[in-house]
């Protein structure tokens, strides 16, 4: 160890020495930033810089400060560059430190820390801490140990404080039930490797266990390990190599105290499994036309009995923008706070429902519980019945303490929501630009609208009433899931409907002249246009993203995990002009545009030619054949010989679509309307560069520009230059910008709640995305048919990283059964390359094939394996009588897709199907992803753990 300074410290002070092993790159260093002035007072630039030295094969960073007796602070470690710009910071909460009681002036305290990784911090999120390992909440912190009271604290001894985080202590255990954490090691005080004689640690709260031992200097170095035991299980020694504590006894600053912060208890990586199903797709005996929040209790029971720890839903916010089936799209929120009335159980609204209303409910159930969801009829029926019950009990409910508390706790969003619903119905549209003097929101107008003096006050209160009962019903289901140790996972949509409460109340947060979408990808070769306005991130940052923080806080009332829809949107969003109908001709926001100057330097100068639709007579003849002249006369002007441009009334995508509906000549291409529309859009999109509408002289390369005839007709020099700019723009130029953008926004989301966050990272993935997700502890998504490796046709689950959710399919693609039937050649390749058989594959996804694919995913290293319920039902032939193509939730290529799929079997019947439950549970237990209950299951799980433990030990020893 290097000499850390003078032998004696100043009077009435002690010396703190920080040590942490960490490998850095050239130009990087570590520092500590803490709450006290000695550590920068919260300013990272003023933090304590650390100095590196080698101890054996480890690179240790260390630093020292002199502090007064009684010193305490919070601190964290940061990785910085030479200018102290933050490159990375450790995960989790800030560290809390206070000097040991009884410390004397001039003594030295060494703090040995380990960098807190994001994957370790995940287990302190509510999904694990309060749900899966909720038993830890039974622990009461024990009194702190007073290190100065030990009789063996001699001058030739050192007080070693052992501290370990154990967030994954088995569920349902407590100290009274025999749960204990120990440390055993090479010295007598640690039992000399006799587990039964080890040092027991005290539980001090927040999953931390701590104790101390007085060790003679001559007994160093110490080798040790932690272990955990409880009455229900054998002692569990942590995996991996021994931990070691070595001191340099020749140093001038021999510590009197060594405080070890040893990170997390090293055990086989925890892995779990779950089931995914949209709320509307659930079917039970009690629901009316659609799945309801209270049905979740049955689904939770089924999850428990099949070994699952998680139930995943699609968004459940109110989407009733249009008052028709278009509102079935769950990602287009009317309000990011309000719950959807569709999921209300009307018979649970009151205990005093009169007989005639009970009969009406039964009649509606008979009419609405058909094959799939009838969105409009179900909404109409539920709201009509709810209104009748409301009229019977409104005085009693609206004056009750629970209701008044709900109103008070949620008034910030609930009152604008109720007013919006009233105005939507009054004006017959959600387009608030059509509301006259109410188009512009103000708190003064809001208070007048919701005033008790108004004739429509009951209409406002009815919205309060519906949201109140939705809250009660979802809260009941969420509490039930927590008690059963099942994680409820919600979904955070990337956008909101442009005609929503949020765009009405907070118009400054949105760019209303634009739309969001996705560039061409696996889902759609023409890209996607979701129609949402893009976010004004600059404006959002002014109040530290308060709107986002409020969204997450609201979600956390019900969920302990969530999926961030299209997480790429927090790095950059695919932005389209408001007049676009498809998702092809867009640009990334933010992004660094190509300037006219840099293009001109490379010999690119004819910007009208490159940025206007390239339409020549031969192109028209190829596309439209004999009808080209008729179509040209309707839509185009010939501005030069054989050169055409679109007329003013059809020079955007939306104008073309509108004109095609109204034009008298449409009878000439009857039966081929879709082909004509697609060809006209192709002409409009036949450009190479997109001119920035807001900034003159800025351009963006059109996606897949090489596919256009506009590009193909260029000279070779122009082609080569534009290809180079294209690949730079899409794959290199933006990486640092996008990384910085994500690191501004995503940490705010993650710190806004205690939920476990997963990111949907499918599509065109910039290279900065996965490192940032890893750094922030965001769990990615892996779908086997959409591998992130471009050279693979099918993903390899056994090679997925731990920080992922793996699944054979998702709501945005066909189910396992439908995918199997879609493409015969692909099916043959999968059967040969993945399953490993040269036989002819079955035409349908048989239970045996389904078993293989599900088995593959359960045995993957991924933290979570989550399966659409439809894929799990494929394990049993009894549930495959419905055509496979009817099981698909969403068709991303169709912007007007009707989201209406509903299970053809009730949850009650699934709960009674012991055969299916046993098939699934055997797979889950066998993979080590569930807690065993029977002796047979325990033996099976121990076998899996023994194999995994050997693998982990080999890996850790190699590392």
Secondary structure, 3 states (H helix, E strand, C coil): CCCCCCCCCCCCEEEEEEEEECCCCCCCEEEEEECCHHHCCCCHHHCEECEEEEECCEEEEEEEEEEECCCEEEEEEEEECCCCCEEEECCCCCEEEECCCCCCCCCEEEEEEECCCHHHHHHHCHHHHHHHCHHHHHCCCCCCCCHHHCCCCCCCEEEEEEEEECCCCCCCCCHHHCCEEEEEECCHHHHHHCHHHCEECEEEECCEEEEEEEEEHHHCCEEEEEEEEECCEEEEECCCCCEEECCCCCCCCCCCEEEEEEEECCCCCCCEEEEECCHHHCCCCCCCCCCCHHHHHHHHHHHHHHCCCEEECCCCECCCCCCCHHHHCCCCCCCCCCECHHHCCHHHCCCCCCHHHHHHHHHHHHHHCCCCCCHHHHHHHHHHHHHHHHHHHHHHHHCCHHHHHHHHHHHHHHHHHHHHHHHHHHHCCCCHHHCHHHCCCCHHHHHHHCCCCCCCHHHHHHHHHHHHHHHHHHHHHHHHHHHCCCEEEEEECCCCCCCCHHHHHCHHHEECCEEEEECCCCCCCCCEECCCCEECHHHHHHHCCHHHHHHHHHHCCCCCEEEECCHHHHCCEEEEECCCCCCCCCEEECCCCEEHHHHHHCCCCCHHHHHCCCEEHHHHHHHHHHHHHHHHHHHEEEEECCEEEECHHHCCHHHHHHHHHHCHHHHHHCCCHHHHHHHHHHHHCCCCEEECCCCCCEEEECCCHHHCHHHHCCCHHHHHHHHHHHHHHHHCCCHHHHHHHHHHHHHHHHHCCCCEEEECCCCCCCHHHHHHHHHHCCEEEEECCCCCCCCCCCCCHHHCCCCEEEECCCCCCCCHHHHHHHCHHHHHHHHHHCCCCCCCCCCCCCHHHHHHHHHHHHCCCCCEEEEEHHHHHCCCHHHCCCCHHHCCCCCCCCCCCCCCCCCCCCHHHHHHCHHHHHHHHHHHHHCCCCCCCCHHHHHHHHHHHHHHHHHHHHHHHHC
